[in-house]
Each structure stands twice: as structure tokens, then as C-alpha cells.
Amino acid sequence: MDQRRARLLLPALGMAAGLCPAAAALALGKPRAEAGRPGPLKLLSYYDYPPFVTGPQQGLSFELVTWLRQRADDVLDTVELELLPRRRVDVQVRQPQWAGLVPWVSPAWFPSPEQAQALIWSAPVMNDEDLVLSLKRRPFEYEGPASLRGQKLGGIYGHVYTDADPLVGRGELQRLDSFTQEANLRMLMLGRVDLLFLSRSGLAWWRQRLPQFDEHIHVAAQPRMRYQRHLMLSRDLQEPLRERLLQLAQTMGADSQWREVMRRYGLLGQSAELQNSAQL
């Protein structure tokens, strides 16, 4: 990435404060690769909201960039993070020569057979779940996809809701999309939508960000779904780097530095170290 492009992309991280999605990048490392070493490790992410991005060069994805740079210093020189809409991430990872990493994702979200042949999945690095939020004055208790009928769902542009979208297609559920999670939450607080989905990993941050959150927002007792987040790697990564990244993901939950990061973001209880330890 040249310097001019980096200057253009980095300010776009303000989108976490309510701006439209845009590309963003961060590069850490030495100015040039040494002979025989791979070039920059490229991280692509479509998570432009907390806890993954909380401000310019801030958030869990940026912490991951720093941590990987330090832990894999002997097999890489730089790490670059680029924030893109989900559809553009899909296009990038389908490119024949793509060699990078997509953090915080699940195999269930990339189901196409042609992609499966080109991808490698790490051990789980975080446990998470999607919560169903509504207003306390009109509380909604989620009881499976059928219970969404007749409701108005607040969504995020570009996001696919595999359980809810078929209902939308049949006219049994309305979906009104916003560009950002913050705009979506404000739509709910204004009563313009009946409910929305929010990952538990972002709940603590939004409770601090929106002072009236707990006063107005009801969290359904049953989550929409539970899942584990992984690192998705290209098979075209050089083998020493690929193997190091897989090993780091395997032991991530037990790493003292990463546990401190998770603690600061209120996510220590969602670390996947128990599952990973059982696999060692």
C-alpha cells in the first residue's frame, strides 16, 4: 500500500462514530521486506463497528494487527488491515491469487463450494452470540425465526440474515437497513423499527456509548444464534506464515498479552481457550 492511499484510508475509520462504511487501513512493521520473507500480511474485515472498530486506529481488529505483528515477527514484516463492505470482501477472497486473512468469521458465513477449496480455518478464537434487542415499552421475546413474523427489523446494509431474509422475501417481515450499527440502534430507540440483532461482543461498548441504552433497550432472554469466530486464511499464504498463524490462533486464549486485550474490551469471558485447550 503506498503512502498516499494509506493517508486516504486511515481517516475513514471515523465511520465507527456514525459515518458511512469506507475502506480503512493500518500497516505496522518494517519499511521493507528482507530477502526470502513474505510481503505484508493483508487482513480484510467488514466489521466496522464495536468492539472490532471503536474509533480511528482503535478496536479489537487493530489490537489483533499489533498482536500478530509481535508474535509472528520472524515470519512477516508488516500487517495491513483494510475495512471493506462484506460484498467487497467476498469479491477479494474469490480472487485466484488472494493471499490474506479475514478475522472474526465463521465457516457457516462462507458456504460456497468454490471458496471452501481455497480457505483454511483456524481454531475458534472467540465465542459470541447474536442478541435480539427491542424497546422496553414494547419488549420482544425471540422464540425462533417464526416469531419474527409481523415485526419490523432494523438491519445493516450488505448483511445477510439467513433466518430472517426468507421472511422478508415472503412479505412476512419488514427490514429497514441503516449504514452503521449506531444508526440502527438509534432507529430502534426512536421506535422506527421493532427489533434488531446485536452481537454480545459489542454490547458492553454500546451500553457506554449510548447513555440511555439500559433505560430503553430490552434484551431478549433467548439469543438469535450462538457461534464461534475464527480466522479465515488463504491457502496461498506462504506455508511458514500460514502455520504460524494457525498455531497462534490455537493458543490465543492462553496468551497473557491477548487475554489483557480481551479483558480491556470486556470480552475475557468470551475467549475460546477452553475449546482450543481441549484440542491440543
Phi, psi and omega per residue, in radians:
M1 nan 2.215 -3.116
D2 -1.393 2.892 -3.035
Q3 -1.127 -0.634 -3.115
R4 -1.112 -0.735 -3.141
R5 -1.146 -0.697 3.119
A6 -1.064 -0.699 -3.136
R7 -1.138 -0.599 -3.136
L8 -1.289 -0.595 -3.015
L9 -1.461 -0.684 -3.032
L10 -1.021 -0.739 3.138
P11 -1.100 -0.354 -3.096
A12 -1.171 -0.188 3.131
L13 -1.166 -0.172 3.035
G14 -1.075 -0.147 -3.127
M15 -1.069 -0.426 3.112
A16 -1.112 -0.334 3.097
A17 -1.652 0.182 3.026
G18 2.133 0.019 3.130
L19 -1.405 2.893 3.140
C20 -1.170 2.647 3.122
P21 -1.009 2.484 3.129
A22 -2.708 2.950 3.106
A23 -1.324 2.615 3.074
A24 -2.557 2.647 -3.081
A25 -2.553 2.645 3.051
L26 -2.491 2.281 3.091
A27 -2.141 2.269 3.082
L28 -2.186 2.411 3.058
G29 2.502 -2.852 -3.102
K30 -1.431 2.711 -3.054
P31 -1.120 -0.481 3.133
R32 -2.621 2.663 -3.109
A33 -1.341 2.555 3.049
E34 -1.404 2.780 -3.116
A35 -1.017 2.353 3.095
G36 1.467 -0.064 3.128
R37 -1.795 2.616 -3.134
P38 -1.172 2.806 3.060
G39 -1.304 -2.777 -3.090
P40 -1.128 2.472 2.976
L41 -1.432 2.125 -3.079
K42 -1.733 2.088 3.043
L43 -1.756 2.222 3.052
L44 -1.953 2.339 3.118
S45 -2.509 2.478 3.040
Y46 -1.841 0.162 3.090
Y47 -1.579 1.721 -3.118
D48 -1.848 0.437 -3.095
Y49 -2.384 2.898 -3.088
P50 -1.080 2.585 0.068
P51 -1.522 0.025 -3.006
F52 -1.296 -0.642 2.976
V53 -2.337 2.145 -3.132
T54 -2.060 -0.056 -3.131
G55 2.957 -3.132 3.115
P56 -0.982 2.051 3.121
Q57 1.033 0.492 -3.136
Q58 -2.282 2.546 3.104
G59 2.254 2.986 -3.031
L60 -1.091 -0.604 3.133
S61 -1.154 -0.634 3.103
F62 -1.254 -0.607 3.043
E63 -1.087 -0.656 3.123
L64 -1.140 -0.710 3.086
V65 -0.987 -0.856 -3.123
T66 -1.106 -0.776 -3.103
W67 -1.128 -0.780 3.117
L68 -1.114 -0.702 -3.139
R69 -1.050 -0.691 -3.118
Q70 -1.320 -0.692 -3.043
R71 -1.417 -0.355 -3.130
A72 -2.080 0.550 -3.043
D73 -1.026 -0.534 -3.057
D74 -1.436 -0.178 -3.120
V75 -2.115 0.068 3.044
L76 -2.641 2.861 -3.109
D77 -1.964 -0.627 3.136
T78 -2.442 2.764 3.033
V79 -2.246 2.240 -3.139
E80 -2.081 2.285 3.082
L81 -1.906 2.252 3.098
E82 -2.232 2.212 3.111
L83 -1.677 2.177 -3.103
L84 -2.389 2.734 2.992
P85 -1.057 2.703 -3.078
R86 -0.952 -0.742 -3.089
R87 -1.105 -0.610 3.124
R88 -1.296 -0.559 3.029
V89 -1.097 -0.757 3.105
D90 -1.017 -0.737 3.141
V91 -1.133 -0.766 -3.107
Q92 -1.073 -0.807 -3.043
V93 -1.283 -0.224 3.072
R94 -1.488 -0.178 -3.137
Q95 -1.146 2.393 -3.059
P96 -0.979 -0.645 -3.057
Q97 -1.768 0.228 -3.139
W98 -1.110 2.271 3.116
A99 -2.399 1.646 -3.084
G100 -2.794 -2.747 -3.041
L101 -2.512 2.406 3.035
V102 -2.065 1.998 -3.088
P103 -1.530 2.788 2.948
W104 1.242 0.425 -3.044
V105 -2.030 2.993 -3.111
S106 -2.154 2.540 3.091
P107 -0.969 -0.537 -3.115
A108 -1.130 -0.342 -3.097
W109 -1.601 -0.073 3.117
F110 -2.304 1.195 -2.933
P111 -1.522 -0.125 -3.000
S112 -1.139 2.371 -3.074
P113 -1.026 -0.656 -3.106
E114 -1.169 -0.543 3.095
Q115 -1.264 -0.645 -3.049
A116 -1.011 -0.585 -3.120
Q117 -1.235 -0.389 -3.049
A118 -1.805 0.042 -3.001
L119 -2.097 2.617 3.029
I120 -2.197 2.385 -3.102
W121 -1.885 2.338 3.085
S122 -1.351 3.041 2.928
A123 -1.085 2.742 3.104
P124 -1.075 2.461 -3.137
V125 -2.013 -0.158 3.108
M126 -2.788 2.427 2.970
N127 -1.607 2.412 -3.117
D128 -2.615 2.998 3.070
E129 -2.738 2.695 3.082
D130 -1.668 2.145 3.100
L131 -1.615 2.708 3.096
V132 -1.925 2.031 -3.081
L133 -1.853 2.490 3.051
S134 -2.541 -3.108 3.107
L135 -1.538 2.503 3.137
K136 -1.099 -0.493 3.111
R137 -1.328 -0.278 3.039
R138 -2.413 1.129 -3.016
P139 -1.128 2.440 3.133
F140 -2.080 2.270 3.073
E141 -1.888 2.058 -3.091
Y142 -1.318 2.307 3.126
E143 -2.350 0.649 -3.107
G144 1.819 2.918 -3.072
P145 -0.955 -0.643 -3.106
A146 -1.066 -0.483 -3.120
S147 -1.251 -0.175 3.128
L148 -1.391 -0.236 -3.099
R149 -1.003 2.374 3.107
G150 1.451 0.014 -3.126
Q151 -1.717 2.969 3.063
K152 -2.032 1.952 -3.041
L153 -1.666 2.300 2.993
G154 -1.541 2.128 -3.111
G155 -2.100 3.119 3.090
I156 -2.005 2.297 3.127
Y157 -0.900 2.311 3.075
G158 1.552 -0.249 -3.129
H159 -1.470 2.429 3.126
V160 -1.803 2.207 3.090
Y161 -1.946 1.694 -2.955
T162 -1.108 -0.460 3.126
D163 -1.538 -0.594 -3.057
A164 -1.572 -0.593 -3.054
D165 -1.069 -0.634 3.049
P166 -1.055 -0.624 3.083
L167 -1.148 -0.682 3.094
V168 -1.090 -0.764 -3.133
G169 -1.075 -0.535 3.136
R170 -1.589 0.025 3.127
G171 1.354 0.259 -3.120
E172 -1.613 -0.165 -3.135
L173 -2.554 2.335 3.048
Q174 -1.569 2.548 3.085
R175 -2.307 2.122 3.079
L176 -2.018 2.072 -3.038
D177 -1.690 2.560 3.001
S178 -2.071 2.849 -3.140
F179 -1.380 -0.459 -3.070
T180 -2.333 2.799 3.102
Q181 -1.150 -0.627 3.131
E182 -1.126 -0.773 3.097
A183 -1.085 -0.639 3.121
N184 -1.121 -0.774 3.115
L185 -1.119 -0.674 3.120
R186 -1.200 -0.563 3.039
M187 -1.076 -0.708 3.100
L188 -1.140 -0.798 -3.094
M189 -1.152 -0.437 3.066
L190 -1.483 -0.084 3.122
G191 1.385 0.291 -3.119
R192 -1.462 -0.312 2.976
V193 -2.269 2.798 -3.103
D194 -1.565 -0.526 -3.074
L195 -2.802 2.890 3.060
L196 -2.697 2.923 3.120
F197 -1.855 2.395 -3.137
L198 -2.468 2.314 3.124
S199 -1.216 2.515 3.107
R200 -1.072 -0.552 -3.120
S201 -1.063 -0.436 3.135
G202 -1.713 -0.078 -3.010
L203 -1.068 -0.836 -3.082
A204 -1.057 -0.710 -3.124
W205 -1.139 -0.763 -3.121
W206 -1.196 -0.544 3.071
R207 -1.099 -0.600 3.084
Q208 -1.383 -0.649 -3.079
R209 -1.180 -0.710 -3.100
L210 -1.906 1.800 -3.006
P211 -0.995 -0.522 -3.080
Q212 -1.692 0.257 -3.069
F213 -0.971 -1.026 -3.058
D214 -1.175 -0.455 3.126
E215 -1.222 -0.569 -3.003
H216 -1.975 -0.383 -2.966
I217 -1.747 2.318 3.052
H218 -1.836 2.336 3.086
V219 -1.858 2.095 -3.114
A220 -1.057 2.544 -3.116
A221 -1.132 -0.633 -3.129
Q222 -1.715 2.142 3.084
P223 -1.219 2.755 3.089
R224 -1.155 -0.749 3.108
M225 -2.847 2.721 3.031
R226 -2.010 2.553 -3.094
Y227 -2.786 2.962 3.056
Q228 -2.056 2.468 3.120
R229 -1.676 2.461 -3.107
H230 -2.233 3.057 2.889
L231 -1.748 2.269 3.132
M232 -1.816 2.075 -3.042
L233 -1.971 2.570 3.011
S234 -1.382 2.459 3.051
R235 -1.155 -0.314 -3.106
D236 -1.434 -0.059 3.009
L237 -1.093 2.525 3.093
Q238 -1.024 2.447 -2.970
E239 -0.989 -0.779 3.141
P240 -1.039 -0.704 3.129
L241 -1.219 -0.760 -3.127
R242 -1.044 -0.789 -3.129
E243 -1.175 -0.635 3.106
R244 -1.142 -0.739 3.137
L245 -1.109 -0.707 3.110
L246 -1.140 -0.681 3.123
Q247 -1.178 -0.695 3.122
L248 -1.112 -0.740 3.106
A249 -1.084 -0.643 -3.116
Q250 -1.093 -0.623 -3.064
T251 -1.893 0.161 -3.027
M252 -0.983 -0.782 -3.066
G253 -1.161 -0.350 -3.140
A254 -1.700 -0.093 -3.118
D255 -1.304 2.179 -3.035
S256 -1.085 -0.677 -3.139
Q257 -1.167 -0.750 -3.141
W258 -1.222 -0.605 3.088
R259 -1.104 -0.602 3.082
E260 -1.168 -0.679 3.058
V261 -1.047 -0.848 -3.129
M262 -1.076 -0.650 3.119
R263 -1.114 -0.764 -3.122
R264 -1.113 -0.503 3.134
Y265 -1.639 0.122 3.133
G266 1.205 0.495 -3.020
L267 -2.057 0.156 -3.042
L268 -1.039 -0.624 3.120
G269 -1.206 -0.218 -3.130
Q270 -1.784 0.085 3.097
S271 -1.129 2.558 -3.072
A272 -1.706 0.445 -3.027
E273 -1.159 -0.485 -3.122
L274 -1.147 -0.784 3.101
Q275 -1.114 -0.763 -3.101
N276 -1.147 -0.696 -3.133
S277 -1.085 -0.623 -3.118
A278 -1.183 -0.371 -3.105
Q279 -1.571 -0.235 -3.060
L280 -1.239 nan nan
